[in-house]
Amino acid sequence: MQRFLLSVILLCHVITASSQQLVSFQGKTQGTYYIVKYTSADTSSLQPQVEAVFEAIDQSLSLWVPGSLINRFNNGEDGVKMDEHMRYVLEKSRAVSVYTRGAFDITVKPLVDLWGFGVVRHSVKPTSDSIKLALKQVGYRLLEIKGDSLIKAKPGVQIDCNGVAQGYTTDCVARLLEARGIRNYLVDVGGELRASGVNAKGQPWSVGIERPSGNADLPKQSLLYLKNKAIATSGNYRRFFDEGKTRYAHTINPKTGIALHSRVISVTVIADDTITADAFDNALILWGPEKGLKFIKQHPEYNLEACYIYTDKKGRTKEVYTPGFFTNHTR
């Protein structure tokens, strides 16, 4: 997901002379930015190889690329033979759908399109009848993985992997670096980050957590130190539309078909890999702080930490987080 009010800011470090030098490059991908930093004795840039990864993932999972594998699946009546990218994302998505009892579900595309948050944008609240009709085509159980094939139970089923695509892309870049023997790196794709090892000063990679204005009781920014961890944020203040006194944001509840209109501003999730953080932040923002933090406490096997930003009934900005969100990632 994209970076929102609880934003993750990549910090620059002063690099001392050593055999391990900092290599850094950045660019544009998937409608956002990317930044890659790593230390290596070989200072030649891996940017061409990284951008080749972006291109391969776009050809597989991008709804904006005509003829992509995901578009061929969505436009067909039966299914497609998956490549390695689609298979990994589909298997991970299905697992998180099961864990969250459908709160995260990539078959939500008909509803995303209906609310105007898809490739074609509009700002009109759909009718209850149109939502009911779209819900008949939504549900992760309508997808079947058989061998290398992804099969839809009925022709109208479509998938949208945007909820995990940037997290998955971040992990793919991390795997590319590791395959080249690089163990100390920080990868940022649109605010979804994965860190491994240490920076050139021998310290864990640091990222800044910027809080929204309006809460004088909290510092404007706090530092997190990430080592072999990933972080992703889901928020609802950039993609939305207002109808009357209600603001509808781009996160859609797959069970009810209703766009999110709660007091939650954002949730930031720390996990062992970025696709996990990226997938769970979708469910956590729908659930809200009370249910979301309870879920994390009851399921320590997922190894998640989370921080919510929300407004209370008086309009004041508040935050609440798991016990280890800050304490486990500070020096």
C-alpha positions as CSV (number, residue, x, y, z in Angstrom):
1,M,0.0,0.0,0.0
2,Q,1.0,3.6,-0.4
3,R,2.5,5.7,2.4
4,F,-0.1,7.7,4.4
5,L,-0.2,9.9,7.5
6,L,1.8,7.5,9.6
7,S,4.5,7.8,7.0
8,V,7.8,6.0,6.8
9,I,10.7,8.3,5.8
10,L,13.9,6.9,4.6
11,L,16.8,8.6,6.4
12,C,20.2,9.3,5.0
13,H,23.3,8.2,6.8
14,V,26.8,9.6,6.8
15,I,29.0,6.8,5.5
16,T,32.5,6.3,6.9
17,A,35.3,4.9,4.7
18,S,35.4,1.1,4.8
19,S,35.6,-1.9,2.4
20,Q,31.8,-1.9,2.4
21,Q,30.6,1.1,0.5
22,L,27.1,2.5,0.2
23,V,25.4,2.0,-3.1
24,S,22.2,3.9,-3.6
25,F,19.8,4.5,-6.5
26,Q,16.2,5.5,-7.0
27,G,13.5,5.9,-9.7
28,K,9.8,5.5,-10.6
29,T,7.8,2.3,-10.7
30,Q,4.2,1.1,-10.2
31,G,2.9,4.7,-10.2
32,T,5.2,5.6,-7.3
33,Y,8.9,5.9,-6.3
34,Y,11.5,3.4,-5.3
35,I,14.8,3.7,-3.4
36,V,17.4,1.0,-3.0
37,K,20.4,1.2,-0.6
38,Y,22.9,-1.4,0.2
39,T,26.5,-1.9,1.3
40,S,28.9,-3.8,-0.9
41,A,32.6,-4.1,-1.8
42,D,31.4,-4.0,-5.4
43,T,30.1,-0.5,-6.0
44,S,28.6,-1.2,-9.5
45,S,24.9,-0.4,-9.5
46,L,22.2,-3.2,-9.8
47,Q,19.6,-0.7,-10.9
48,P,19.1,-2.3,-14.4
49,Q,18.5,-5.7,-12.8
50,V,16.1,-4.1,-10.2
51,E,14.1,-2.4,-12.9
52,A,13.9,-5.6,-14.8
53,V,12.2,-7.1,-11.8
54,F,9.7,-4.2,-11.8
55,E,9.0,-4.8,-15.5
56,A,8.4,-8.6,-14.9
57,I,6.0,-8.0,-12.0
58,D,4.1,-5.4,-14.0
59,Q,3.6,-7.8,-16.9
60,S,2.2,-10.3,-14.4
61,L,0.2,-8.3,-11.8
62,S,-0.4,-4.7,-13.1
63,L,-4.0,-3.8,-14.0
64,W,-2.6,-0.8,-15.9
65,V,-0.6,-2.9,-18.4
66,P,-2.7,-4.0,-21.3
67,G,-2.2,-7.7,-21.9
68,S,-0.8,-8.4,-18.4
69,L,-1.4,-11.8,-17.0
70,I,-3.8,-10.5,-14.4
71,N,-5.8,-8.6,-17.1
72,R,-6.0,-11.8,-19.2
73,F,-7.4,-13.6,-16.2
74,N,-9.9,-10.9,-15.4
75,N,-11.1,-10.6,-19.0
76,G,-11.4,-14.4,-19.6
77,E,-14.1,-16.8,-18.6
78,D,-12.0,-19.6,-17.1
79,G,-8.5,-18.9,-15.9
80,V,-4.8,-18.6,-16.8
81,K,-1.6,-20.4,-16.4
82,M,0.3,-18.5,-13.6
83,D,3.8,-17.3,-13.7
84,E,6.0,-17.4,-10.6
85,H,4.9,-13.9,-9.5
86,M,1.2,-14.5,-9.7
87,R,1.5,-17.9,-8.1
88,Y,3.4,-16.6,-5.1
89,V,1.0,-13.6,-4.6
90,L,-2.1,-15.8,-5.0
91,E,-1.0,-18.4,-2.5
92,K,0.0,-15.7,0.0
93,S,-3.3,-13.8,-0.5
94,R,-5.4,-17.0,-0.1
95,A,-3.5,-17.8,3.1
96,V,-4.1,-14.3,4.6
97,S,-7.8,-14.5,3.4
98,V,-8.2,-17.6,5.5
99,Y,-6.3,-16.1,8.5
100,T,-8.5,-13.0,8.4
101,R,-11.7,-14.8,7.6
102,G,-12.1,-12.9,4.4
103,A,-11.3,-9.4,5.7
104,F,-8.5,-9.4,3.1
105,D,-9.6,-10.7,-0.3
106,I,-8.1,-10.0,-3.7
107,T,-11.4,-10.8,-5.5
108,V,-12.7,-7.5,-4.3
109,K,-12.0,-5.9,-7.8
110,P,-15.7,-5.7,-8.9
111,L,-16.4,-3.6,-5.8
112,V,-13.3,-1.5,-6.2
113,D,-14.4,-0.6,-9.7
114,L,-18.0,0.0,-8.6
115,W,-16.9,2.5,-6.0
116,G,-14.6,4.3,-8.5
117,F,-11.2,3.4,-7.0
118,G,-10.0,1.2,-9.8
119,V,-8.4,1.9,-13.1
120,V,-11.4,4.0,-14.1
121,R,-12.0,6.6,-11.4
122,H,-15.3,8.3,-10.4
123,S,-16.8,9.7,-7.2
124,V,-20.4,8.4,-7.1
125,K,-21.7,6.2,-4.3
126,P,-23.1,3.0,-5.8
127,T,-26.6,1.8,-5.1
128,S,-27.3,-0.9,-2.7
129,D,-28.6,-3.1,-5.5
130,S,-25.4,-2.7,-7.5
131,I,-23.3,-3.6,-4.4
132,K,-25.4,-6.7,-3.8
133,L,-24.9,-7.7,-7.5
134,A,-21.1,-7.2,-7.3
135,L,-20.9,-9.2,-4.0
136,K,-22.0,-12.3,-5.9
137,Q,-18.7,-12.2,-7.7
138,V,-16.6,-11.6,-4.6
139,G,-15.0,-14.3,-2.4
140,Y,-11.6,-15.9,-2.3
141,R,-13.3,-19.3,-2.4
142,L,-14.3,-18.5,-5.9
143,L,-10.6,-19.0,-6.9
144,E,-9.0,-22.4,-7.4
145,I,-5.3,-23.1,-7.8
146,K,-4.9,-26.3,-9.7
147,G,-1.3,-27.1,-10.6
148,D,0.1,-24.0,-12.3
149,S,-3.4,-22.7,-13.2
150,L,-5.6,-20.1,-11.6
151,I,-9.2,-21.0,-12.2
152,K,-12.3,-18.9,-11.6
153,A,-15.6,-20.5,-10.4
154,K,-17.7,-18.3,-12.6
155,P,-17.0,-15.8,-15.4
156,G,-17.5,-12.6,-13.4
157,V,-14.7,-13.3,-10.8
158,Q,-11.8,-10.8,-11.0
159,I,-8.8,-10.1,-8.9
160,D,-7.0,-6.9,-7.8
161,C,-3.5,-7.5,-6.3
162,N,-2.8,-3.8,-5.6
163,G,-3.2,-4.4,-1.9
164,V,0.0,-6.5,-1.9
165,A,1.8,-5.7,-5.1
166,Q,4.2,-3.1,-3.7
167,G,5.0,-5.3,-0.7
168,Y,5.7,-8.3,-2.9
169,T,7.8,-6.1,-5.2
170,T,9.9,-5.0,-2.3
171,D,10.5,-8.6,-1.3
172,C,11.5,-9.5,-4.8
173,V,14.1,-6.8,-4.9
174,A,15.4,-8.0,-1.5
175,R,15.7,-11.5,-2.9
176,L,17.6,-10.2,-5.9
177,L,20.1,-8.5,-3.6
178,E,20.5,-11.6,-1.4
179,A,21.1,-13.7,-4.5
180,R,24.1,-11.4,-5.3
181,G,25.5,-12.0,-1.8
182,I,24.2,-8.6,-0.4
183,R,23.1,-9.0,3.2
184,N,22.9,-5.3,4.3
185,Y,20.2,-3.4,2.5
186,L,17.2,-1.2,2.7
187,V,14.5,-1.4,-0.1
188,D,11.6,1.1,-0.3
189,V,8.9,0.8,-2.9
190,G,6.3,3.5,-2.4
191,G,6.7,3.5,1.4
192,E,6.8,-0.3,1.8
193,L,10.2,-1.1,3.3
194,R,12.3,-4.1,4.0
195,A,15.6,-3.9,5.9
196,S,18.3,-6.5,6.4
197,G,21.5,-6.3,8.4
198,V,23.1,-3.0,9.1
199,N,24.1,0.2,7.3
200,A,27.7,1.2,6.5
201,K,28.1,2.5,10.1
202,G,27.3,-0.9,11.4
203,Q,24.0,0.2,12.9
204,P,20.5,-1.0,12.1
205,W,18.8,0.8,9.3
206,S,16.7,3.7,10.7
207,V,13.4,5.0,9.4
208,G,11.4,7.9,10.7
209,I,7.7,7.5,11.7
210,E,6.1,10.9,11.0
211,R,2.9,11.6,13.0
212,P,0.1,13.9,11.7
213,S,-0.2,17.4,13.1
214,G,-2.8,18.1,15.7
215,N,-1.5,16.1,18.7
216,A,0.8,18.2,20.9
217,D,1.3,15.3,23.3
218,L,3.3,13.3,20.8
219,P,6.6,14.2,19.1
220,K,6.3,15.0,15.4
221,Q,8.6,12.1,14.5
222,S,10.0,9.0,16.1
223,L,12.8,6.7,14.8
224,L,12.5,3.0,14.3
225,Y,15.5,0.8,13.8
226,L,14.8,-2.1,11.5
227,K,16.9,-5.2,11.2
228,N,15.6,-8.1,9.2
229,K,12.1,-6.6,9.3
230,A,9.6,-5.1,6.9
231,I,7.1,-2.3,7.3
232,A,4.0,-1.3,5.4
233,T,1.2,1.3,5.8
234,S,-2.4,1.4,4.8
235,G,-4.2,4.8,5.0
236,N,-7.3,6.5,3.9
237,Y,-6.8,10.2,3.4
238,R,-5.6,10.4,-0.2
239,R,-8.0,8.3,-2.2
240,F,-11.5,9.1,-1.1
241,F,-14.6,11.0,-2.0
242,D,-17.2,12.8,0.1
243,E,-21.0,12.4,-0.2
244,G,-22.9,14.5,2.2
245,K,-21.2,14.3,5.6
246,T,-19.6,10.9,4.9
247,R,-16.1,10.4,3.5
248,Y,-15.7,7.1,1.7
249,A,-12.1,5.8,1.3
250,H,-10.6,3.4,-1.1
251,T,-10.5,0.4,1.3
252,I,-13.5,-1.8,0.6
253,N,-15.0,-4.4,3.0
254,P,-15.1,-7.6,0.9
255,K,-18.0,-8.9,3.0
256,T,-20.3,-5.9,3.0
257,G,-19.2,-4.2,-0.2
258,I,-19.0,-0.9,1.6
259,A,-16.1,1.5,1.3
260,L,-14.4,2.3,4.6
261,H,-15.8,5.4,6.4
262,S,-14.5,5.1,9.9
263,R,-12.3,7.3,12.1
264,V,-9.2,5.3,11.4
265,I,-6.6,7.4,9.5
266,S,-3.9,4.8,9.0
267,V,-2.3,1.6,10.3
268,T,1.4,0.8,10.0
269,V,2.4,-2.9,10.3
270,I,5.8,-4.4,11.0
271,A,6.3,-8.1,9.9
272,D,9.1,-10.4,8.9
273,D,8.6,-9.7,5.2
274,T,6.9,-6.9,3.3
275,I,4.1,-8.9,1.6
276,T,2.9,-10.1,5.0
277,A,2.9,-6.5,6.4
278,D,1.2,-5.3,3.2
279,A,-1.5,-7.9,3.2
280,F,-2.4,-7.7,6.9
281,D,-2.6,-3.9,6.9
282,N,-5.7,-4.2,4.6
283,A,-7.6,-6.3,7.2
284,L,-6.3,-4.4,10.2
285,I,-7.5,-1.0,8.9
286,L,-11.0,-2.5,8.2
287,W,-11.2,-3.9,11.7
288,G,-10.0,-0.8,13.5
289,P,-7.8,-0.5,16.6
290,E,-9.7,-2.6,19.1
291,K,-10.3,-5.7,17.0
292,G,-7.0,-5.3,15.1
293,L,-4.8,-5.2,18.1
294,K,-6.8,-8.0,19.7
295,F,-6.2,-10.2,16.6
296,I,-2.4,-9.5,16.7
297,K,-2.3,-10.4,20.4
298,Q,-4.2,-13.7,19.9
299,H,-2.0,-14.7,16.9
300,P,1.6,-14.2,17.9
301,E,2.6,-16.8,15.3
302,Y,2.2,-14.1,12.6
303,N,4.9,-12.0,14.4
304,L,3.1,-8.7,13.7
305,E,3.4,-5.3,15.3
306,A,1.0,-2.4,14.5
307,C,0.4,1.2,15.1
308,Y,-3.0,2.9,14.5
309,I,-3.7,6.6,14.0
310,Y,-7.3,7.6,14.4
311,T,-9.5,10.5,15.5
312,D,-11.7,10.2,18.6
313,K,-15.3,11.4,18.9
314,K,-14.1,14.9,19.6
315,G,-12.0,15.0,16.5
316,R,-8.6,14.7,18.3
317,T,-5.9,12.7,16.6
318,K,-4.9,9.7,18.7
319,E,-2.6,6.7,18.3
320,V,-2.5,3.2,19.8
321,Y,-0.1,0.4,19.1
322,T,1.1,-3.0,20.1
323,P,3.6,-3.1,23.0
324,G,6.5,-4.0,20.8
325,F,5.9,-1.6,18.0
326,F,8.3,1.0,19.4
327,T,10.1,-0.8,22.2
328,N,11.4,-3.6,19.9
329,H,12.7,-1.3,17.3
330,T,14.5,1.4,19.2
331,R,18.0,1.5,20.5
